[in-house]
Structure formats: C-alpha cells, structure tokens
Amino acid sequence: MKLRIFNIVLLIILVSSLVTAQAQLSEPGYPIGLKNKLDYIEVPVLNIISINNEEKLRQLDTCKTCAEPYGFDKDYEFDFWNVAKLDIIQVGNEMFEVYRYRIHSDSAGGLHVKFADYSLGKNCKMYLYSPFDSLRVLGAYTENNNKSDKSFYSNRIHGGDMIIEINRPVNTAHLLKGNLFIKGFTYSYLRRNRFGLSLNCHENVICAPWYNEWCNQIRSVVKFLWEDVNEERWWCSGAVVNNLNNNFDPLILTAWHCTENGSDHANWMFWFNFQSITCDPSTNGNDLMTVNGVDVLADDHDNSGCPDITIMRLRQDIPLQYNVFYSGWNRRAWSSLPNDGRGIGIHHPAGDVKKISEGYRVNPLLSSCVKVNWTTGYTEGGSSGSPLFVTSKEIIGVLSWSWHEEDDCDDDANFFYSWLNKSWSTLSPFLAPSNEGALTHTGIDPISACQPIINLNNRLFPGNDWQIKNQITIQAAQQVNVANMTPTVIGNSEHGHFITQHNSDYIIRAGNRITILPGFKINAPDRIGSSGIYSGTFTFGNQNRVSLQIAPCTPFIDDCGFNHQNASVVQGTPKGSGWDVLNVSNAGAISMQGVNIYPNPVSHVLYITLSEEKQQGSFAIYNLMGCKVMEGGLNAGYNASDISELSAGLYLLHIKTPEGGLHYKLVKE
C-alpha cells in the first residue's frame, strides 16, 4: 500500500457522540484562580497534622528488608462544597464560578488528597496546586475521571500547602455540581518525590549499554505507593507482565510483602516511566504518568522468605501514550534457564528514578529463592517486588528480601528473588489462563502489536520526558480515534529537565482511517466558550509536531522499534569519575571536535571555544534540580563567562551548536 503522510496543525472531523472515560489522566486547562493571581490568603484553610519527620523516619527504619517508608494517611472528612470560598471571575466574555479551599501542614514534604466520593458534575474542572509553586498544576480533572466506585486519589503536590480549586461557567449553574466528599490526605515525610535519595552506586536505566539492550523491559517496570492497615504508605517496585492471551490485561507482578496487610486498594498509585533522561548525574523524572486502583488477585508466601510473590490487576487500562511494555516470563527449571548465569534487575530504590543492576544468578540455597550477586549497581528498600530478568529477556522472579548489615554500596549483601517456577500454581490462572502447562511467553508492545482500533485521549507527554528519542509512533491496523472520549492535548512538557528540545513529536498511523474529534489541540490555550477565540497566547509557539499516516501497521517484538534510540556515551569513564557525555540528539552521535571547555573544575571564568566551522551557538548551565542558572550566546573562537557568583557544586552544562547538543558535568569550586 502506498504511504500517505499528512503534516497537520489541527484537523477536526465532527462526530456528535462522546464516550465517558474512567481514567485518572488529566485534560487540558489551567486554574482561573492561579491565572488571575487571586489572593490565597482569603481562602479558608484546614490545618492538618505536623510532625517531626526525622524522628518518625528513625522509628520506621527497623527493617532493612522491608519496603521504603513514604508517609501516612490521615482522615479529615468533609464536603468540599460546604467549606470552599466562591468567587465570580470574568474571563473574556464569560463569567466563571471559582471555588477554592486550602490545606496546610507546617512539616509535610508533600500532600495527596483522597476522596470518599468523587462524582464531579458536568462542566466542572478541578485543579490541585500549591500557592507557592505555579509550575506544578495537577488537572484539569472532570466528570471523565468519575469512577463506578467513586474513588479518586491525587498525585502529589510538593510541600505542605495545597489549593483545591473548581472552575465552572456561571451559565451552567442549572447543572448539578456533583459530589466532592473528601476522606483525608496522604502526608509525605520528604520533598520532591524521593528523587536522589537512593545510594550513589546505582546506574540509571538510560545508561549505555543497558538502555540499548533492555529498552523494552525498562518500560515495563513501575513503582507504586501502597497503604497498610495502619494507614502507613510505602514504596515498592513491580513489573507489568504479559499473559498468553496477549490482550493487554494490566497485570502487575510484585512481592507479597509489598501487599501484606494492604488496605484501601482503590487509592494505591502506580507511576510509569519515572526515570532520568541522563546517565550521570541524574535528573528528576516525569512523575505525571500515573494510574490509580488495583485488585490483588493471588499471592504465594511462607515464613522462609520465599515464596514471596503477588499478582495484581490495575482497575483501569494503562494509557497508550505511556508507551509501556508488557514483559514476558519464564518459569522453566533452573537447568533450562540461559546458561550464562546473567541476571538483570530493574527497580526504583528508595522510590528514586528507575535504576538497573547486573549480576550473576546463584543456584538457590532455598528451594523457592534465586540468589543474585551484583557486579554493577545494587538494590535497597523500595526495590522490593522488582523483576529479575534473564538474557532471553523474560522475568524469572521478583525481589523478596536481602541479608546485609545496612544499605551500603560496599556491603557484601545477599539478594533473593522469589522464583516464578515455584509459585506457578498460584500465577498460572492469570499468566497462562488458556494453557497452564506453558513454560515461557514473550512480551508485547501495545503500540506495535497492530491492534485493530486504538483510542487516544487525554494528555500526551513528550517522548524525551523518559527516553532519549522525542518521537513516539502510535499505530493501529485499521483505525485510530483521537479525542473520542475526552479533550486531548499534545503540549510541551510540564516537567523541567535541562534538555532544551522538550516538545511532543507524535506520528499517528492507521491502516484505513484516522478520526480526530473536537477537543483535540496541539499546544494551544483554551478557547472561550462557543466563540472559538483563544483565551491566551501561544506561549511556546508552534513547537509540537503531529504527522498522520495512512499506512500498513508494522509489528515488532525483538527490539524497541520506532520509539527507541540508543544511548551513546561519547566520552567518559565508569560511573563516579570523569565526565560522562550523553548523546541525546536525534541526529546520532555528535563528535566533540570543534568544542573545547576549560577549566573544569572552574572557580571564576569558564572558557568555551568553538571552531570556525561552527560559527555560533549557545550555552546554558543548570543545577541538579533542572533549574537554569545561567545562559548565553557563543561565537566562533573564544568565549569567556564569569560564573564566580554561582555556588560551589555540581552543575550541568548544555552547549547547542548547529550540529546538535552536547551535555557535560561542570564542577564549580
């Protein structure tokens, strides 16, 4: 079939009926109260518990083999509509009701809100944000987030202040607002979602050579936040796993001790693709790709430490745009596993960005455990439940326990994984429902499997929020429907990295038809009612790209296909020394010839020289939280920049030339 490609700004095919989606993804929008800088001081406030976080963490630090502590739930039951402040605000030619209520804790590192009854009415939009951090806004959440069990559990607002805001057009006041009964809040002990709190001997999954070999399996690993019967919250890891039906059943394998005595399963939260886009040093990851709610299907455990395994099912499908892989499994006998003895662990230690460890499997001392000796990397609290892969790219077990004195990279620890082989009678009804005698099964990718019809809705994220390649290809054998369930936006990243090209680049491919409905927009602000007038400006310009292709679907299994680009360490030495330069340009490997940076470390003046062939360029310096602290232009020859006012420490230097981008570690003395 001849390939037909259409580059679009916006294409709309009018279709009258929409289907309500039950998902936790947000839709386009921005809170009116924040946009109009309404005074938060006048907003009614609920002051919730404040504690000594360090003391509480010391009390919990009694079990080195347990999951990683995160926080706890605290009940505060009330009806949002009865306590919120109402303002009437004009936006363009329309009037809006703006309801706001504030939550405050003097000591919280972060807050989540938990609803007992989230049944939002038509034309209402809910947002969550901190009055002190306008860069992180969760929402809009709408009636499309309503679930049959009425549950809703929010992602995290950093710090101890949260504003809950509802926007509703005044001309829809005759419609029911719906129910918003709040059950309570999750209090987090620490800030910034655990980034950077794992041990320093871990390797980020983006590092070569592991990213190139394990790019599929990396996409299957998740971290999740679960609640025990004492309302304590803990981090664990797990893996999305395929079944023999290849039907994208959202099954999660993890450790039993990560679900032991667990409660309130509707409000467990799962994070996908929370990983650094650079090898060393780390950058914070996109933590907006979440799914809520799970059902624990079965478990196998005993007091010896193994078996210690659980299989769960998410209560909603994993959004296609998360680009998740469903890993394969292998339950063969020990003698039938790959004889190289290699073992690969992919996990979220301490809830940190995703890491990878490599070592050698040891014939289990206990009948249900596989022991692993790491040669690269480590595992620690929060890694529990993570998968162990063999060279054939299948999961053979999940991390159950370890034996060591303390979490220390130099500690000669023993790590034990529960073996699928020994728990097969528990797992087979879910992994092999049609053939319990199956010994192994391959993984599957939902956007390469040529499904007949695909629906694409809600927010789409830039690919280089979590992978090297910005581009994401989504394809179906027959038809793709865009925005047929909810408003859908392809926009810039809301997560700050030091990578400059951070816009969405989607290819949507179908064999017969692509249907785009009203409510789809590419990097555009909201429209005002039925007038069609945009309520703001195109702040970021036309940076996002969408291509529509009518072409045959191209399946793949054995590699990462369209959406993978190899990690390439252009210059550097093993982790912990030297400069590691990671190529993140779509153009391929970039030579350092023609660019010179000195001295490093630097105390006062930084010199950057460009060869005459490069003519010009630019540079930017970022701290390790991704904040830009300095920038400037570059010309051919010598360029001197006074950086004496920067604080001493490690920074990230990005140099952009016509050939692409280069990234360096820079030490300021």
PEDA-V181325 format. One record per pair of residues at least 6 apart in sequence whose C-alpha atoms are under 7 Angstrom apart, sorted by sequence separation. I is the first residue (numbers start at 1). J is the second residue. D is the distance in whole Angstrom. If there is no record, write none. Layout:
i-><I	I>
j-><J	J>
d-><D	D>
This chain:
i-><89	90	205	227	242	276	277	301	348	364	389	432	463	464	527	528	572	583	622	623	655	656	88	89	129	226	227	276	300	301	347	348	363	364	388	389	404	463	527	528	572	573	583	599	621	622	654	655	88	89	129	225	226	276	300	301	347	362	363	387	388	404	428	462	463	526	527	572	598	620	621	654	655	88	89	128	129	225	226	276	300	346	347	361	362	388	404	463	493	525	526	571	572	598	621	654	87	88	127	128	225	240	241	275	299	300	346	361	362	387	388	403	404	492	493	525	571	597	598	620	621	653	654	86	87	127	128	224	225	240	241	274	299	345	346	361	387	402	403	492	525	569	570	597	620	652	653	86	87	127	223	224	240	241	274	298	299	345	360	361	386	387	402	403	491	492	525	569	570	596	597	619	620	652	653	86	126	127	223	224	239	240	274	298	344	345	359	360	385	386	402	491	525	569	570	596	619	652	653	85	86	126	127	223	238	239	297	344	359	360	385	401	402	490	524	568	569	595	596	618	619	651	652	84	85	125	126	222	223	238	239	296	297	343	344	359	384	385	401	568	595	618	619	650	651	84	85	125	126	222	238	271	296	297	343	358	359	384	400	567	594	595	617	618	650	651	84	125	221	222	237	272	295	296	342	343	357	358	359	399	400	594	617	650	83	124	221	271	272	294	295	342	343	358	399	400	616	617	649	650	220	221	271	294	295	341	342	357	358	398	399	616	649	220	270	271	294	295	341	357	397	398	615	616	648	649	122	269	270	293	294	356	357	397	523	568	615	648	120	121	236	269	270	293	397	454	522	614	120	269	396	397	453	119	268	269	396	452	453	612	267	268	450	451	452	453	454	455	456	457	610	611	612	120	266	267	268	450	451	452	453	454	455	456	457	610	611	119	130	266	380	447	448	450	452	453	454	455	456	457	609	610	624	118	129	265	266	447	457	458	609	610	623	265	457	458	459	460	609	622	623	265	349	350	457	458	459	460	462	480	608	609	621	622	119	130	349	350	351	378	457	458	459	462	479	488	489	490	491	492	607	608	621	622	118	130	131	159	229	349	350	461	478	479	487	488	489	490	491	607	608	621	117	118	129	130	158	228	229	289	349	350	472	473	474	475	476	477	478	479	480	481	482	483	484	487	488	489	490	607	620	621	116	117	118	128	129	158	228	229	348	349	470	471	472	473	474	475	476	477	478	479	480	481	482	483	489	606	607	620	116	128	227	228	348	470	471	472	473	474	475	476	478	479	480	481	482	605	606	619	620	115	128	226	227	347	483	605	606	619	115	127	128	227	483	513	605	606	618	619	114	115	127	464	512	604	605	618	114	126	127	347	505	506	507	508	509	510	511	604	605	617	618	44	113	114	126	346	462	503	504	505	506	507	508	509	510	511	604	617	44	113	125	126	227	346	373	462	463	503	504	505	506	507	508	509	510	511	603	616	617	43	112	124	125	226	345	372	462	509	510	511	112	124	125	225	256	345	371	372	461	462	510	614	112	124	225	344	345	371	372	614	111	112	123	224	225	256	343	344	371	110	111	224	343	344	370	371	110	111	223	224	343	369	370	110	111	222	223	342	369	370	109	110	111	222	342	369	370	109	110	222	368	369	108	109	257	368	108	256	338	107	122	124	255	256	338	491	106	219	255	256	368	50	105	121	254	255	45	46	47	48	49	50	51	104	105	121	254	43	44	45	46	47	48	50	104	120	121	253	254	43	44	45	46	47	50	103	104	120	253	43	45	103	119	120	252	253	102	103	119	120	251	252	102	118	119	251	252	307	101	102	117	118	251	306	100	101	117	118	250	251	306	100	101	117	250	330	33	100	116	117	329	330	331	601	602	603	99	100	115	116	328	329	330	600	601	602	603	98	99	115	116	250	327	328	329	600	601	602	98	99	114	115	250	285	601	98	114	97	98	114	206	96	97	113	114	206	96	97	113	204	206	207	96	97	112	113	206	95	96	111	112	95	111	112	204	477	585	111	477	585	110	111	276	476	110	275	475	108	109	274	275	583	108	109	110	274	108	109	110	582	109	581	581	242	580	241	242	579	240	241	242	579	240	241	333	195	309	331	332	473	331	473	40	472	308	471	469	305	469	31	305	469	468	80	79	80	79	80	78	79	450	78	220	77	219	220	450	77	219	220	448	449	76	77	220	332	448	75	76	217	331	448	75	216	309	330	331	30	74	75	217	237	308	330	29	74	237	307	329	330	27	28	73	74	306	329	26	27	73	328	329	444	26	27	72	73	153	328	26	71	72	151	152	327	328	71	72	235	307	327	468	71	326	327	469	70	71	326	70	325	326	325	24	22	23	21	22	300	20	21	22	498	22	221	223	221	300	258	299	218	223	298	498	255	497	255	496	254	254	53	153	321	255	254	255	237	255	236	237	235	236	237	238	239	236	237	238	239	205	236	237	238	204	205	198	204	205	198	203	204	197	202	203	198	203	197	194	196	194	195	73	194	195	72	73	72	71	72	71	70	69	70	69	70	68	69	67	68	67	68	67	203	202	201	202	201	286	285	243	244	243	244	277	242	243	277	244	276	277	67	275	277	273	244	242	242	201	286	199	283	24	24	68	23	280	279	278	68	67	68	66	67	65	64	67	65	65	283	284	64	144	283	283	216	215	212	212	211	208	207	208	206	208	27	26	27	25	26	25	92	92	28	27	28	27	28	21	19	20	21	18	19	18	29	13	15	13	14	12	13	14	11	12	12	10	8	7	8	7	6	7	5	6	5	6	5	4	5	4	3	4	3	1	1>
j-><95	96	211	233	248	282	283	307	354	370	395	438	469	470	533	534	578	589	628	629	661	662	95	96	136	233	234	283	307	308	354	355	370	371	395	396	411	470	534	535	579	580	590	606	628	629	661	662	96	97	137	233	234	284	308	309	355	370	371	395	396	412	436	470	471	534	535	580	606	628	629	662	663	97	98	137	138	234	235	285	309	355	356	370	371	397	413	472	502	534	535	580	581	607	630	663	97	98	137	138	235	250	251	285	309	310	356	371	372	397	398	413	414	502	503	535	581	607	608	630	631	663	664	97	98	138	139	235	236	251	252	285	310	356	357	372	398	413	414	503	536	580	581	608	631	663	664	98	99	139	235	236	252	253	286	310	311	357	372	373	398	399	414	415	503	504	537	581	582	608	609	631	632	664	665	99	139	140	236	237	252	253	287	311	357	358	372	373	398	399	415	504	538	582	583	609	632	665	666	99	100	140	141	237	252	253	311	358	373	374	399	415	416	504	538	582	583	609	610	632	633	665	666	99	100	140	141	237	238	253	254	311	312	358	359	374	399	400	416	583	610	633	634	665	666	100	101	141	142	238	254	287	312	313	359	374	375	400	416	583	610	611	633	634	666	667	101	142	238	239	254	289	312	313	359	360	374	375	376	416	417	611	634	667	101	142	239	289	290	312	313	360	361	376	417	418	634	635	667	668	239	240	290	313	314	360	361	376	377	417	418	635	668	240	290	291	314	315	361	377	417	418	635	636	668	669	143	290	291	314	315	377	378	418	544	589	636	669	142	143	258	291	292	315	419	476	544	636	143	292	419	420	476	143	292	293	420	476	477	636	292	293	475	476	477	478	479	480	481	482	635	636	637	146	292	293	294	476	477	478	479	480	481	482	483	636	637	146	157	293	407	474	475	477	479	480	481	482	483	484	636	637	651	146	157	293	294	475	485	486	637	638	651	294	486	487	488	489	638	651	652	295	379	380	487	488	489	490	492	510	638	639	651	652	150	161	380	381	382	409	488	489	490	493	510	519	520	521	522	523	638	639	652	653	150	162	163	191	261	381	382	493	510	511	519	520	521	522	523	639	640	653	150	151	162	163	191	261	262	322	382	383	505	506	507	508	509	510	511	512	513	514	515	516	517	520	521	522	523	640	653	654	150	151	152	162	163	192	262	263	382	383	504	505	506	507	508	509	510	511	512	513	514	515	516	517	523	640	641	654	151	163	262	263	383	505	506	507	508	509	510	511	513	514	515	516	517	640	641	654	655	151	164	262	263	383	519	641	642	655	152	164	165	264	520	550	642	643	655	656	152	153	165	502	550	642	643	656	153	165	166	386	544	545	546	547	548	549	550	643	644	656	657	84	153	154	166	386	502	543	544	545	546	547	548	549	550	551	644	657	85	154	166	167	268	387	414	503	504	544	545	546	547	548	549	550	551	552	644	657	658	85	154	166	167	268	387	414	504	551	552	553	155	167	168	268	299	388	414	415	504	505	553	657	156	168	269	388	389	415	416	658	156	157	168	269	270	301	388	389	416	156	157	270	389	390	416	417	157	158	270	271	390	416	417	158	159	270	271	390	417	418	158	159	160	271	391	418	419	159	160	272	418	419	159	160	308	419	160	308	390	160	175	177	308	309	391	544	160	273	309	310	422	105	160	176	309	310	101	102	103	104	105	106	107	160	161	177	310	100	101	102	103	104	105	107	161	177	178	310	311	101	102	103	104	105	108	161	162	178	311	102	104	162	178	179	311	312	162	163	179	180	311	312	163	179	180	312	313	368	163	164	179	180	313	368	163	164	180	181	313	314	369	164	165	181	314	394	98	165	181	182	394	395	396	666	667	668	165	166	181	182	394	395	396	666	667	668	669	165	166	182	183	317	394	395	396	667	668	669	166	167	182	183	318	353	669	167	183	167	168	184	276	167	168	184	185	277	168	169	185	276	278	279	169	170	185	186	279	169	170	185	186	170	186	187	279	552	660	187	553	661	187	188	353	553	188	353	553	187	188	353	354	662	188	189	190	354	189	190	191	663	191	663	664	326	664	326	327	664	326	327	328	665	327	328	421	284	398	420	421	562	421	563	131	563	400	563	563	400	564	127	401	565	565	180	180	181	181	182	181	182	553	182	324	182	324	325	555	183	325	326	554	555	183	184	327	439	555	183	184	325	439	556	184	325	418	439	440	140	184	185	327	347	418	440	140	185	348	418	440	441	139	140	185	186	418	441	139	140	186	441	442	557	140	141	186	187	267	442	141	186	187	266	267	442	443	187	188	351	423	443	584	188	443	444	586	188	189	444	189	444	445	445	145	144	145	144	145	423	144	145	146	622	147	346	348	347	426	385	426	346	351	426	626	384	626	385	626	385	386	189	292	460	398	398	399	382	400	382	383	382	383	384	385	386	384	385	386	387	354	385	386	387	354	355	349	355	356	350	355	356	350	355	356	352	357	352	350	352	351	352	231	352	353	231	232	232	232	233	233	233	233	234	234	235	234	235	234	235	235	236	236	377	377	377	378	378	465	466	430	431	431	432	465	431	432	466	434	466	467	258	466	468	466	441	443	444	409	495	409	497	291	292	350	316	580	582	582	381	381	382	381	382	381	381	384	401	402	624	625	406	486	625	626	560	560	566	567	567	567	567	568	567	569	458	458	459	458	459	459	528	535	487	487	488	488	489	485	484	485	486	484	485	485	526	515	517	516	517	516	517	518	516	517	518	521	546	546	547	547	547	548	547	548	548	549	549	549	550	550	550	551	551	551	552>
d-><6	6	6	5	7	6	7	5	5	5	5	7	6	5	5	6	6	6	4	7	6	7	7	5	6	5	7	5	6	4	6	6	6	6	6	6	7	4	4	6	5	7	7	6	6	6	7	5	6	7	5	6	6	6	6	6	5	7	7	6	6	7	5	6	6	6	5	4	6	7	6	6	6	5	7	6	6	6	7	5	5	6	6	7	5	5	5	6	6	6	6	6	6	5	5	5	6	6	7	5	5	7	6	5	6	7	5	6	6	6	6	6	7	7	6	6	5	6	7	6	6	6	7	7	5	6	7	6	7	6	6	5	4	6	6	5	5	7	5	5	6	7	6	5	4	7	5	6	7	5	7	6	5	7	6	6	6	5	6	7	5	6	5	7	7	6	7	6	6	6	7	6	7	6	6	5	6	5	6	6	5	7	6	6	6	6	6	5	5	5	4	6	7	5	7	5	6	5	6	5	7	5	7	4	6	5	6	5	5	7	5	6	6	6	6	6	7	6	7	6	6	6	6	6	5	5	5	6	6	6	7	6	5	6	7	4	5	6	5	6	5	4	7	7	5	5	6	6	6	5	5	7	4	7	5	6	5	6	6	7	6	7	6	5	6	6	5	5	6	6	7	5	6	7	6	5	7	6	7	6	5	5	5	5	7	6	4	6	6	7	5	5	6	5	4	6	5	6	6	6	5	6	5	6	6	5	6	5	7	5	6	4	5	5	5	7	4	7	5	4	5	5	6	6	5	7	6	7	5	6	5	7	6	5	7	7	5	5	6	6	6	6	6	5	4	6	7	7	5	5	6	5	6	7	6	7	6	6	7	5	6	5	7	5	5	6	6	6	6	6	7	6	7	7	7	5	7	5	6	5	5	5	5	5	5	5	6	5	7	4	6	5	7	5	7	6	6	6	6	7	7	5	6	6	6	6	6	6	6	6	5	7	5	6	6	6	6	6	5	6	6	7	6	7	7	4	5	5	7	6	6	6	7	5	6	5	5	5	5	7	5	6	6	6	5	6	6	6	6	7	7	5	6	7	5	5	7	6	6	6	4	6	5	7	4	5	5	5	4	6	7	5	5	6	6	6	6	6	6	7	5	7	6	6	6	6	6	6	5	6	7	6	6	6	6	6	7	6	6	5	6	6	7	6	6	7	5	6	4	6	6	5	7	5	5	5	5	4	5	5	5	5	5	5	5	5	7	6	7	5	6	6	6	5	5	6	6	6	6	6	6	7	7	6	6	6	6	6	5	6	7	6	5	7	6	5	6	5	6	4	5	6	6	7	6	7	5	7	6	6	6	6	5	7	6	6	6	5	5	6	6	5	6	6	6	6	6	6	5	6	7	5	7	7	6	7	4	6	6	6	5	5	5	5	5	5	5	5	4	4	7	5	5	7	7	6	7	5	7	6	7	6	7	6	6	6	6	5	6	7	7	6	5	7	5	5	6	7	4	6	7	6	6	6	7	6	6	5	7	6	6	7	7	7	5	5	5	6	6	6	6	7	6	7	6	6	7	7	6	5	5	6	5	4	6	6	5	6	6	7	6	6	5	6	5	4	7	7	5	6	5	6	6	4	7	6	6	5	6	5	6	5	6	6	6	6	7	6	5	5	7	6	7	7	5	5	7	7	6	7	4	5	6	6	5	6	6	5	6	6	6	6	6	6	6	6	7	4	5	6	6	5	5	5	5	5	5	6	4	6	6	6	6	6	6	6	7	6	7	5	5	6	7	5	5	6	6	7	6	6	5	7	7	5	5	6	6	6	6	6	6	6	6	5	4	5	7	5	6	7	6	7	6	6	7	5	6	6	7	4	6	7	4	6	6	7	6	6	5	7	6	6	5	4	5	6	5	5	5	7	5	4	5	6	7	6	6	6	6	6	6	7	6	5	7	6	6	5	6	6	7	5	7	7	5	6	6	6	5	6	5	7	6	5	4	6	5	6	6	6	5	7	5	6	6	7	6	7	6	5	5	6	6	6	6	6	5	4	6	6	5	5	5	7	6	5	7	6	6	4	6	6	4	6	6	5	7	5	6	6	5	5	6	6	6	6	7	6	7	5	6	6	4	6	7	5	6	6	6	7	6	6	7	5	6	6	6	6	5	7	6	6	6	5	6	5	5	5	6	5	5	6	7	5	6	6	6	6	5	6	4	7	5	6	4	6	6	6	6	7	6	7	6	6	6	4	5	6	6	5	6	7	6	6	6	6	5	5	5	5	4	5	7	6	5	6	6	6	5	4	5	7	5	7	7	7	4	5	7	6	7	4	6	4	5	7	6	6	5	5	6	6	6	5	6	6	5	5	5	6	6	7	6	6	6	7	6	7	7	7	7	7	7	7	6	6	5	4	6	4	6	6	7	6	6	6	7	6	6	5	5	5	6	6	5	6	5	5	5	6	6	6	5	7	6	5	6	5	5	5	5	6	6	6	6	6	7	6	7	6	6	5	5	5	6	6	6	4	6	5	5	5	6	5	4	6	5	6	6	5	6	7	6	6	5	6	6	7	6	7	7	6	4	5	7	7	6	6	7	7	6	7	6	7	6	7	6	7	6	6	7	7	6	7	6	7	6	7	7	5	5	5	6	5	7	7	6	5	6	6	7	7	7	7	7	6	6	5	6	6	5	6	6	7	7	5	6	6	6	6	7	7	7	7	6	7	6	6	6	7	6	7	6	5	5	7	6	6	6	6	5	5	7	7	5	6	7	6	6	6	5	6	6	7	5	6	6	5	6	7	5	6	7	5	7	7>
